[in-house]
Amino acid sequence: MKHYLCNPVVGNYRYQFMKEPMSGRTSVNREAADPTVIRFQGRFYLFASMTLSVWVSDDLVSWEEHRLPEELPLYGYAPDARVAGEYVYFTASDDTECAFYRTKDILQGPYEKVPMPFAYTDPNLFVDRDGRMYFYWGCSTEPIKGVELDTETMQPKGEPVELISSDAFHRGYERIGEDNTVFPLTEDELEEAFQGFLRGKGMTAGDLPPGMENVVRGFLHQAPYIEGAWMDRFGDRFYLQYAFAGTQYNIYGDGVFVSDSPLGPFALAENNPYSYNPGGFMPGAGHGSTFSDESGNLWHAATMRISANHNFERRVGIWPAGLDTDGELFCNQRFGDWPIRVPLGKRDPWVKPDLMLLSHNKTVTASSEAEGHPATLACAEDARTFWEAQEYDALPTLTVDLGESMDVSLVQINFMDDHWDIPSHKDAQRYIDPKERHTRWALYGSHDGYEYIVLEDKRKADTDFAHDLVELEEATQFRFLKLEIYEVPFGVPCISGLRVFGKRQGDCPAAPSYMVARTGELDMDVTIRPQEDATGWLILWGSSADKLYHSRIVYNDDKEDNTIRIGALVSGRDYVVRVDSFNESGITEGTTC
């Protein structure tokens, strides 16, 4: 039995072929995003964009893929599912014609189609305790909207209500760009930029095709999309969650507004952003869903970012969540892509990791290396960089030397795809590959680098997991971990992360020395002094010392000055900061300031 979840979730991230309009070529990448997780008849069901399937689990750790019926909108982004009595209602985004599909059996069907009178993007159905239904949608710079639905006909009761709007001038986390660096333009600045665009093209506004002026202004404005609505009720409060700032950025996350009514008015919650994971191997934690397990523990599933081969090259992550005594919704993304122990029964959402990262910046050797993709990148803690084998390599092999024998408990293997394009596939603009492909490999461990034992043999596996876990039955001393790759679906093998977790016998690092400077209403700089005994640091911030709900992991790369900009603050609010240090032996909490 497996006990650990290690983001991204292990699942079949299917390839999709996307025809590029300028070149006519077809790019290829894997994607699963915008996850909805529900618990239905004792099992977890995870619906994600562009998978053709639903993933099913009993424990949040091991997921099985089941193909969904073709009559469902499987090419619609942001699939939404909700339980209403003995039914599950399913829908997805569509620019032209939308509908709900309801069923009493997700895997076997049948599904009954219930047409909707209008098109929508990023839908979310919410069923209140009294059985009344409410519907939320929106994916643009415009406000997220909501309306009550008739429970029999699923038709709107009344006119839609605008519920929440973006405000990147006061909510720093909503700014687009890496690390929330880009402010939207003011109205005057936007007008000047628009006129400059027209002058540069030798055009007037009247020369633009119908509707194109809004497109151009939207592009120039650099305003954030708000999207991915998800509603929950806890007690007598309604929590409307939403995604912000762009899926291709490391700061893609979820915010939350609260109200006493499902249709508002809504006020910004004290704890924001709710879901935010800007650092580490694979950042991002936006456009998700919050759900509970059989013991009442809350969890949050959301989208993680790669966005190397395509902006929509994305994965799914799951993190512990909860409500504090003041009713603030929080999500624990400390060490957000490290192993999370998932026990049965009630759990502490703030429990520290019991396995530490052992492989960061360790010596890595390979049977071959493609130009620009050395073996060292497999342990650099960056999902966008990777080791790539040469085409001639008959048995691509990657070996990590931990430097000394350590207690190894878990290894995460992350495959990557190099950027390539191929002749046009099918006639569709987007085509999700339904073929069952294979990723096959074997993992070995050794004390001395000469005699190896098999830790996992997937040379004949029927699965195609771009991210996979090897969890040992008990911690075992190894110095060397060797990966042999026998088959990948396309191209040659690439590894973005051969990540080893466990414990080294030794001392935890000293508490870090750091300084914090508020550089504006929305920004602060955290400067950490160099520290030889630390693998890295965890920056924590929040409204008080006991509510440090936000975090960013930073790895020690031997810089003389480690200054990290945090751009996710809310104007008019004060913050408490703490920096913890960690190494292969454990975590040391710092002092707050």
C-alpha positions as CSV (number, residue, x, y, z in Angstrom):
1,M,0.0,0.0,0.0
2,K,1.3,3.4,-1.0
3,H,1.2,6.2,1.6
4,Y,2.6,9.3,-0.2
5,L,1.2,11.7,-2.7
6,C,4.0,13.7,-4.4
7,N,2.8,16.4,-6.8
8,P,2.2,16.4,-9.7
9,V,-0.4,13.7,-9.4
10,V,0.5,10.4,-11.0
11,G,-1.8,10.0,-14.0
12,N,-2.0,9.6,-17.7
13,Y,-1.3,13.1,-19.1
14,R,-2.3,12.5,-22.6
15,Y,-0.6,14.0,-25.6
16,Q,-2.4,16.5,-27.7
17,F,-1.6,17.7,-31.2
18,M,-2.2,21.4,-31.8
19,K,-2.0,22.9,-35.3
20,E,-0.1,26.2,-35.2
21,P,-2.0,28.7,-37.4
22,M,1.1,30.5,-38.7
23,S,3.4,27.6,-39.7
24,G,0.8,24.9,-40.4
25,R,2.9,22.5,-38.3
26,T,1.6,20.7,-35.3
27,S,3.1,21.1,-31.9
28,V,2.8,18.3,-29.3
29,N,2.5,18.5,-25.5
30,R,0.9,16.7,-22.6
31,E,-1.8,18.4,-20.6
32,A,-4.2,18.0,-17.7
33,A,-5.5,21.0,-15.9
34,D,-8.4,22.8,-14.2
35,P,-9.2,19.8,-12.0
36,T,-12.5,19.2,-10.4
37,V,-12.4,16.5,-7.7
38,I,-15.6,15.1,-6.2
39,R,-16.3,12.3,-3.8
40,F,-19.2,10.1,-5.0
41,Q,-20.3,6.8,-3.6
42,G,-17.2,6.5,-1.5
43,R,-14.6,7.1,-4.2
44,F,-12.8,10.2,-5.5
45,Y,-13.3,11.3,-9.1
46,L,-10.9,13.7,-10.8
47,F,-12.0,15.4,-14.0
48,A,-9.3,17.5,-15.8
49,S,-9.1,19.3,-19.1
50,M,-8.0,17.5,-22.2
51,T,-7.7,14.0,-20.7
52,L,-10.7,12.3,-22.4
53,S,-11.2,10.5,-19.1
54,V,-11.9,10.6,-15.4
55,W,-9.3,9.5,-12.9
56,V,-10.7,7.5,-10.0
57,S,-9.1,6.8,-6.6
58,D,-9.9,5.3,-3.2
59,D,-7.0,7.1,-1.3
60,L,-5.9,10.2,-3.3
61,V,-2.6,8.4,-4.0
62,S,-3.3,5.8,-6.7
63,W,-5.5,6.8,-9.6
64,E,-7.1,4.7,-12.3
65,E,-8.0,6.2,-15.7
66,H,-11.4,5.5,-17.1
67,R,-12.5,6.8,-20.6
68,L,-15.6,8.9,-20.6
69,P,-18.4,8.6,-23.2
70,E,-17.7,10.5,-26.4
71,E,-21.0,12.3,-26.2
72,L,-19.6,14.4,-23.3
73,P,-17.8,17.7,-24.1
74,L,-14.3,16.1,-23.7
75,Y,-12.7,18.9,-25.7
76,G,-14.2,21.6,-23.5
77,Y,-11.8,23.2,-21.0
78,A,-12.5,23.3,-17.3
79,P,-14.8,20.3,-16.8
80,D,-17.1,20.7,-13.8
81,A,-18.8,17.9,-11.9
82,R,-21.1,18.2,-8.8
83,V,-23.1,15.7,-6.8
84,A,-26.8,16.5,-6.4
85,G,-28.6,13.8,-4.6
86,E,-28.1,10.5,-6.4
87,Y,-27.0,12.3,-9.6
88,V,-23.7,13.7,-10.8
89,Y,-23.9,16.7,-13.1
90,F,-21.1,17.2,-15.6
91,T,-20.4,20.1,-18.0
92,A,-17.5,22.0,-19.6
93,S,-16.7,25.2,-21.4
94,D,-18.0,25.8,-24.9
95,D,-18.1,29.0,-26.9
96,T,-21.2,28.0,-28.8
97,E,-23.5,25.5,-27.2
98,C,-23.4,24.2,-23.7
99,A,-25.3,21.6,-21.7
100,F,-25.2,19.6,-18.5
101,Y,-25.0,15.8,-18.6
102,R,-26.3,14.0,-15.6
103,T,-25.9,10.4,-14.5
104,K,-26.2,8.0,-11.6
105,D,-23.1,6.1,-12.7
106,I,-20.0,8.1,-13.8
107,L,-18.2,5.1,-15.3
108,Q,-21.0,3.2,-16.9
109,G,-23.6,5.9,-17.6
110,P,-26.0,6.5,-19.2
111,Y,-25.8,10.3,-19.3
112,E,-28.9,12.5,-19.8
113,K,-28.3,15.7,-21.7
114,V,-29.9,18.9,-20.3
115,P,-29.3,21.8,-22.7
116,M,-28.4,25.3,-21.3
117,P,-29.8,28.5,-23.0
118,F,-26.4,30.2,-23.2
119,A,-22.7,29.5,-23.7
120,Y,-20.2,29.8,-20.9
121,T,-16.5,29.2,-20.0
122,D,-15.1,27.8,-16.8
123,P,-18.4,26.6,-15.4
124,N,-19.2,25.7,-11.8
125,L,-22.4,24.2,-10.4
126,F,-23.1,24.5,-6.6
127,V,-25.8,22.7,-4.8
128,D,-26.8,24.3,-1.4
129,R,-27.9,22.4,1.6
130,D,-31.6,23.1,0.8
131,G,-31.2,21.6,-2.7
132,R,-31.2,24.9,-4.5
133,M,-28.7,25.1,-7.4
134,Y,-26.5,28.0,-8.3
135,F,-24.3,28.4,-11.4
136,Y,-21.0,30.4,-11.7
137,W,-18.9,31.1,-14.8
138,G,-16.4,33.4,-16.4
139,C,-12.9,33.4,-17.9
140,S,-11.8,36.9,-19.0
141,T,-11.1,40.4,-17.7
142,E,-14.8,40.7,-17.0
143,P,-16.4,39.8,-13.7
144,I,-17.3,36.3,-12.7
145,K,-21.1,35.9,-12.8
146,G,-23.6,33.8,-11.0
147,V,-27.3,32.9,-11.3
148,E,-29.7,30.5,-9.5
149,L,-30.9,27.6,-11.6
150,D,-34.3,25.8,-11.6
151,T,-33.6,22.3,-10.2
152,E,-35.9,20.6,-12.7
153,T,-35.1,22.4,-15.9
154,M,-31.6,23.7,-15.1
155,Q,-32.7,27.0,-16.6
156,P,-31.7,30.4,-15.0
157,K,-34.1,31.9,-12.5
158,G,-33.6,35.6,-13.0
159,E,-30.8,37.6,-14.5
160,P,-27.1,36.8,-14.0
161,V,-25.3,38.8,-11.2
162,E,-21.8,40.1,-11.4
163,L,-20.0,38.8,-8.3
164,I,-16.3,39.6,-8.3
165,S,-13.9,41.6,-10.4
166,S,-10.2,41.7,-10.7
167,D,-8.2,44.5,-9.0
168,A,-4.5,44.0,-9.6
169,F,-3.8,47.6,-8.4
170,H,-4.7,46.5,-4.8
171,R,-4.3,42.7,-4.9
172,G,-0.7,42.1,-5.9
173,Y,-1.2,38.4,-6.4
174,E,-3.5,39.1,-9.4
175,R,-0.8,40.8,-11.4
176,I,0.4,38.7,-14.4
177,G,4.0,37.8,-15.3
178,E,6.6,35.7,-13.5
179,D,6.5,36.6,-9.8
180,N,3.6,39.0,-10.3
181,T,5.7,41.7,-12.0
182,V,3.3,43.2,-14.5
183,F,0.9,46.0,-13.6
184,P,-2.1,46.5,-15.8
185,L,-2.3,49.9,-17.6
186,T,-4.5,52.7,-16.3
187,E,-7.2,53.9,-18.7
188,D,-5.1,56.8,-19.9
189,E,-2.1,54.5,-20.4
190,L,-4.2,52.0,-22.3
191,E,-5.6,54.7,-24.6
192,E,-2.1,55.9,-25.3
193,A,-0.9,52.4,-26.0
194,F,-3.8,51.7,-28.3
195,Q,-3.3,54.8,-30.3
196,G,0.4,53.9,-30.5
197,F,-0.5,50.5,-31.8
198,L,-2.7,52.0,-34.5
199,R,0.0,54.5,-35.6
200,G,2.5,51.7,-35.8
201,K,0.2,49.8,-38.2
202,G,-0.7,52.9,-40.2
203,M,-4.4,52.3,-39.2
204,T,-7.3,53.9,-37.6
205,A,-9.7,52.2,-35.2
206,G,-12.2,52.0,-38.0
207,D,-9.8,49.8,-40.0
208,L,-9.9,47.0,-37.5
209,P,-12.3,44.1,-38.1
210,P,-15.4,43.9,-36.0
211,G,-14.6,43.0,-32.4
212,M,-10.9,43.3,-32.9
213,E,-10.5,46.6,-31.0
214,N,-11.5,44.9,-27.8
215,V,-9.0,42.1,-28.5
216,V,-6.2,44.6,-29.1
217,R,-7.1,46.6,-26.0
218,G,-7.3,43.5,-23.9
219,F,-3.8,42.4,-25.1
220,L,-2.3,45.8,-24.4
221,H,-4.0,46.3,-21.1
222,Q,-2.1,43.4,-19.4
223,A,-5.0,43.0,-17.0
224,P,-5.4,39.6,-15.4
225,Y,-8.0,37.1,-16.3
226,I,-10.2,35.9,-13.5
227,E,-11.6,32.5,-14.1
228,G,-12.2,29.1,-12.7
229,A,-14.9,29.8,-10.2
230,W,-15.5,27.2,-7.5
231,M,-18.1,27.6,-4.7
232,D,-18.1,25.9,-1.3
233,R,-20.2,26.5,1.8
234,F,-18.8,26.0,5.3
235,G,-21.1,26.8,8.2
236,D,-23.2,29.8,7.2
237,R,-20.6,31.3,4.9
238,F,-20.2,30.9,1.2
239,Y,-16.6,30.8,-0.2
240,L,-16.3,31.8,-3.9
241,Q,-12.9,30.7,-5.1
242,Y,-11.4,32.0,-8.4
243,A,-8.2,31.7,-10.4
244,F,-5.9,34.6,-11.3
245,A,-2.9,35.9,-13.2
246,G,-2.4,33.4,-16.1
247,T,-1.8,29.7,-16.2
248,Q,1.6,30.1,-17.9
249,Y,3.1,31.9,-15.0
250,N,4.6,30.5,-11.8
251,I,2.2,32.5,-9.7
252,Y,-1.0,31.0,-11.1
253,G,-3.2,30.6,-8.1
254,D,-6.6,30.8,-6.5
255,G,-8.2,33.6,-4.4
256,V,-11.3,33.5,-2.3
257,F,-14.2,35.9,-1.5
258,V,-16.8,35.3,1.2
259,S,-20.5,36.1,1.6
260,D,-23.6,35.2,3.7
261,S,-25.4,34.5,0.4
262,P,-24.6,32.3,-2.6
263,L,-25.1,35.3,-4.9
264,G,-23.4,37.9,-2.7
265,P,-22.5,40.6,-2.1
266,F,-19.0,39.1,-1.7
267,A,-16.0,40.6,0.2
268,L,-12.4,39.7,-0.1
269,A,-11.4,37.1,2.5
270,E,-8.7,38.0,5.0
271,N,-6.5,35.1,3.8
272,N,-5.5,35.7,0.2
273,P,-4.3,34.3,-2.0
274,Y,-5.9,31.1,-0.9
275,S,-3.8,28.7,-3.1
276,Y,-0.4,30.0,-4.1
277,N,2.7,27.9,-4.9
278,P,5.2,30.1,-6.8
279,G,8.5,28.2,-6.2
280,G,10.0,24.8,-6.4
281,F,10.4,22.1,-9.0
282,M,6.9,22.6,-10.4
283,P,5.1,25.8,-9.4
284,G,1.5,26.9,-9.8
285,A,-1.7,26.1,-7.9
286,G,-4.5,27.8,-9.8
287,H,-8.0,27.0,-11.2
288,G,-8.9,24.2,-8.8
289,S,-11.5,22.7,-6.6
290,T,-11.8,22.1,-2.8
291,F,-13.2,18.9,-1.5
292,S,-13.3,16.7,1.6
293,D,-12.4,13.1,2.3
294,E,-14.4,10.6,4.3
295,S,-12.8,11.8,7.6
296,G,-13.7,15.5,6.9
297,N,-10.2,16.6,5.9
298,L,-10.3,19.3,3.3
299,W,-8.1,19.2,0.2
300,H,-7.5,21.5,-2.7
301,A,-6.7,20.3,-6.3
302,A,-5.3,22.8,-8.8
303,T,-3.2,23.3,-11.9
304,M,0.6,23.2,-11.9
305,R,2.7,24.9,-14.5
306,I,5.3,23.6,-17.0
307,S,4.5,25.7,-20.1
308,A,7.7,24.9,-21.9
309,N,6.5,23.3,-25.1
310,H,3.2,25.2,-24.9
311,N,1.5,27.6,-22.5
312,F,-1.0,24.9,-21.8
313,E,1.5,22.3,-20.9
314,R,0.2,21.7,-17.4
315,R,-0.3,19.1,-14.6
316,V,-2.5,18.5,-11.6
317,G,-1.5,18.9,-7.9
318,I,-3.4,18.2,-4.6
319,W,-2.6,19.8,-1.2
320,P,-4.0,19.7,2.3
321,A,-6.5,22.5,3.0
322,G,-8.7,23.6,5.9
323,L,-10.6,26.2,7.9
324,D,-9.1,28.0,10.9
325,T,-11.0,29.0,14.0
326,D,-11.9,32.4,12.4
327,G,-13.4,30.7,9.4
328,E,-10.5,31.5,7.1
329,L,-10.0,29.0,4.2
330,F,-6.3,28.1,3.8
331,C,-4.2,25.7,1.8
332,N,-0.9,24.3,2.9
333,Q,1.6,24.5,0.0
334,R,4.7,24.4,2.1
335,F,7.1,22.2,0.3
336,G,4.3,21.9,-2.3
337,D,5.9,19.4,-4.6
338,W,7.5,17.2,-1.9
339,P,5.9,13.9,-0.6
340,I,2.7,14.3,1.4
341,R,1.8,11.5,3.7
342,V,-1.8,10.6,3.2
343,P,-3.0,8.6,6.3
344,L,-6.5,7.4,6.9
345,G,-8.5,9.3,9.5
346,K,-8.3,12.9,10.7
347,R,-5.0,14.6,9.8
348,D,-3.2,17.8,10.8
349,P,-3.1,19.9,7.6
350,W,0.1,21.6,8.8
351,V,2.2,18.5,9.5
352,K,5.8,18.9,8.4
353,P,7.3,16.7,5.7
354,D,8.8,13.5,7.1
355,L,10.9,12.9,4.0
356,M,13.6,15.4,2.8
357,L,14.9,16.1,-0.6
358,L,18.3,14.3,-1.1
359,S,19.0,14.9,-4.7
360,H,19.3,18.6,-5.2
361,N,22.4,19.6,-7.2
362,K,24.0,16.2,-6.7
363,T,26.5,14.7,-9.1
364,V,24.6,13.1,-12.1
365,T,26.1,11.1,-14.9
366,A,24.4,9.8,-18.1
367,S,25.1,7.3,-20.9
368,S,24.8,10.3,-23.3
369,E,23.8,13.9,-23.3
370,A,22.2,16.0,-26.1
371,E,23.6,19.4,-26.6
372,G,22.3,21.9,-24.1
373,H,20.7,19.3,-21.9
374,P,23.3,17.9,-19.5
375,A,22.7,15.3,-16.9
376,T,23.0,17.8,-14.1
377,L,19.6,19.3,-15.1
378,A,17.9,16.2,-13.8
379,C,18.6,17.3,-10.3
380,A,18.3,21.1,-10.7
381,E,14.7,21.3,-9.2
382,D,13.2,22.9,-12.3
383,A,10.5,21.1,-14.3
384,R,11.3,23.2,-17.4
385,T,14.9,22.1,-17.8
386,F,15.9,18.6,-18.4
387,W,18.5,16.0,-19.3
388,E,18.1,14.6,-22.8
389,A,19.7,11.5,-24.2
390,Q,21.3,11.3,-27.7
391,E,19.3,9.7,-30.5
392,Y,21.9,7.0,-30.9
393,D,21.7,5.9,-27.3
394,A,20.4,2.3,-27.2
395,L,19.8,2.2,-23.4
396,P,19.6,5.8,-22.0
397,T,20.8,5.7,-18.4
398,L,20.9,8.3,-15.7
399,T,22.7,7.9,-12.4
400,V,22.6,10.1,-9.3
401,D,25.3,10.1,-6.7
402,L,24.0,11.4,-3.3
403,G,27.6,11.8,-2.1
404,E,27.1,9.3,0.8
405,S,24.7,6.6,1.7
406,M,21.4,7.9,3.0
407,D,18.0,6.5,4.0
408,V,16.1,6.5,0.8
409,S,12.3,6.1,1.0
410,L,10.8,7.5,-2.2
411,V,12.0,8.4,-5.7
412,Q,10.0,10.6,-8.1
413,I,10.8,10.2,-11.8
414,N,9.7,13.1,-14.1
415,F,9.8,12.6,-17.8
416,M,9.8,15.6,-20.1
417,D,9.2,16.2,-23.8
418,D,11.7,18.2,-25.9
419,H,10.2,20.9,-28.1
420,W,9.5,19.4,-31.5
421,D,6.9,19.7,-34.1
422,I,5.7,17.1,-36.6
423,P,3.6,17.0,-39.7
424,S,0.0,17.9,-39.3
425,H,-2.0,15.3,-37.4
426,K,-5.6,14.8,-38.4
427,D,-7.6,17.9,-39.6
428,A,-8.6,19.2,-36.3
429,Q,-7.1,22.3,-34.7
430,R,-6.6,20.2,-31.6
431,Y,-6.4,16.5,-31.4
432,I,-6.1,14.5,-28.1
433,D,-4.2,11.3,-28.7
434,P,-6.4,8.4,-27.5
435,K,-3.8,5.7,-28.1
436,E,-2.5,3.8,-25.1
437,R,1.2,4.5,-25.2
438,H,3.9,3.3,-22.8
439,T,6.7,4.8,-20.7
440,R,9.0,1.9,-19.6
441,W,12.0,2.0,-17.3
442,A,13.8,0.3,-14.4
443,L,15.2,1.9,-11.3
444,Y,18.1,0.5,-9.2
445,G,19.9,1.4,-6.0
446,S,23.5,0.8,-4.9
447,H,25.8,1.5,-2.0
448,D,29.0,1.5,-4.0
449,G,28.0,2.2,-7.6
450,Y,29.0,-1.3,-8.7
451,E,26.4,-3.7,-7.3
452,Y,22.8,-2.6,-7.8
453,I,19.5,-4.0,-6.7
454,V,16.2,-3.5,-8.5
455,L,13.9,-1.0,-6.8
456,E,11.2,-0.9,-9.5
457,D,10.9,-2.8,-12.8
458,K,8.5,-1.2,-15.3
459,R,10.2,-2.6,-18.4
460,K,6.8,-4.2,-19.4
461,A,4.5,-1.6,-17.9
462,D,1.2,-0.9,-19.7
463,T,1.1,2.7,-18.3
464,D,2.3,6.0,-19.7
465,F,3.1,8.1,-16.6
466,A,5.1,11.2,-17.3
467,H,5.5,11.5,-13.5
468,D,5.9,8.3,-11.4
469,L,6.7,7.4,-7.9
470,V,8.7,4.5,-6.4
471,E,7.9,4.1,-2.7
472,L,10.1,1.7,-0.9
473,E,8.5,-0.6,1.7
474,E,11.0,0.7,4.3
475,A,13.8,3.3,4.2
476,T,17.0,1.7,2.8
477,Q,20.5,3.0,2.6
478,F,21.7,3.9,-0.9
479,R,24.3,6.3,-2.3
480,F,23.6,5.7,-6.0
481,L,20.2,5.7,-7.8
482,K,20.3,4.5,-11.5
483,L,17.5,4.9,-14.0
484,E,17.5,2.9,-17.2
485,I,14.9,4.0,-19.8
486,Y,13.5,1.4,-22.3
487,E,10.6,3.2,-24.0
488,V,9.0,6.6,-24.2
489,P,6.0,7.5,-26.5
490,F,7.8,10.0,-28.7
491,G,11.3,11.3,-29.4
492,V,14.2,10.4,-27.1
493,P,14.1,10.2,-23.3
494,C,14.2,13.4,-21.3
495,I,14.2,13.7,-17.5
496,S,13.4,16.9,-15.8
497,G,13.6,15.5,-12.3
498,L,15.1,12.4,-10.8
499,R,14.1,13.4,-7.3
500,V,15.2,11.3,-4.3
501,F,13.5,11.7,-0.9
502,G,14.4,10.3,2.5
503,K,16.7,11.3,5.4
504,R,20.4,11.8,6.0
505,Q,21.8,11.1,9.4
506,G,23.1,14.5,10.7
507,D,22.2,17.8,12.1
508,C,19.5,20.1,10.9
509,P,20.7,23.5,9.6
510,A,21.0,26.5,11.8
511,A,18.2,29.1,11.9
512,P,18.6,31.4,8.9
513,S,19.5,35.1,9.1
514,Y,17.4,37.3,6.9
515,M,15.9,40.8,6.4
516,V,12.5,41.9,5.1
517,A,11.9,45.2,3.3
518,R,8.4,46.3,2.2
519,T,9.1,47.9,-1.2
520,G,5.6,48.9,-1.9
521,E,2.0,48.3,-1.1
522,L,2.0,45.0,-3.0
523,D,5.6,43.9,-2.7
524,M,8.4,43.0,-0.3
525,D,12.0,41.7,-0.6
526,V,13.3,38.9,1.6
527,T,17.1,38.8,1.7
528,I,18.6,35.6,3.2
529,R,22.3,35.5,4.1
530,P,24.3,32.6,2.6
531,Q,24.2,29.5,4.7
532,E,26.5,26.5,4.0
533,D,24.5,23.9,5.9
534,A,21.2,24.6,4.2
535,T,19.8,23.0,1.1
536,G,17.3,25.9,0.9
537,W,14.8,28.0,2.7
538,L,11.0,28.3,3.1
539,I,9.7,31.9,3.2
540,L,6.4,32.1,5.1
541,W,4.1,35.1,5.4
542,G,0.6,35.9,6.7
543,S,-1.6,38.1,8.8
544,S,-0.1,36.9,12.1
545,A,2.5,34.6,13.5
546,D,0.0,31.8,13.8
547,K,-1.5,32.4,10.3
548,L,1.6,32.1,8.1
549,Y,-0.6,30.6,5.3
550,H,1.5,31.6,2.3
551,S,4.9,30.2,1.4
552,R,7.6,30.0,-1.2
553,I,10.5,27.5,-1.3
554,V,13.9,28.8,-2.4
555,Y,16.9,26.6,-3.1
556,N,20.4,27.5,-2.0
557,D,22.4,28.1,-5.2
558,D,25.4,29.7,-3.5
559,K,24.6,33.3,-4.3
560,E,26.2,35.9,-2.2
561,D,22.9,37.7,-1.9
562,N,19.7,35.7,-1.9
563,T,17.0,38.3,-2.4
564,I,13.6,37.0,-3.2
565,R,10.8,39.3,-4.3
566,I,7.3,38.5,-3.0
567,G,4.7,40.3,-5.1
568,A,1.5,38.7,-3.7
569,L,0.6,41.2,-1.0
570,V,-2.7,43.0,-0.6
571,S,-2.6,46.8,-0.2
572,G,-3.4,48.2,3.2
573,R,-2.5,45.0,5.1
574,D,0.4,44.3,7.4
575,Y,2.3,41.0,7.3
576,V,4.3,38.8,9.5
577,V,7.3,36.9,7.9
578,R,9.3,33.9,8.9
579,V,12.1,32.1,7.1
580,D,12.8,28.4,7.9
581,S,15.9,26.6,6.7
582,F,16.1,22.9,5.6
583,N,18.7,20.4,4.6
584,E,18.7,16.6,4.0
585,S,18.3,16.0,7.8
586,G,15.4,18.2,8.6
587,I,13.8,21.7,9.0
588,T,14.7,24.5,11.4
589,E,12.2,27.2,12.1
590,G,13.4,30.8,12.1
591,T,12.1,33.7,14.1
592,T,9.3,35.9,12.9
593,C,9.5,39.6,12.0
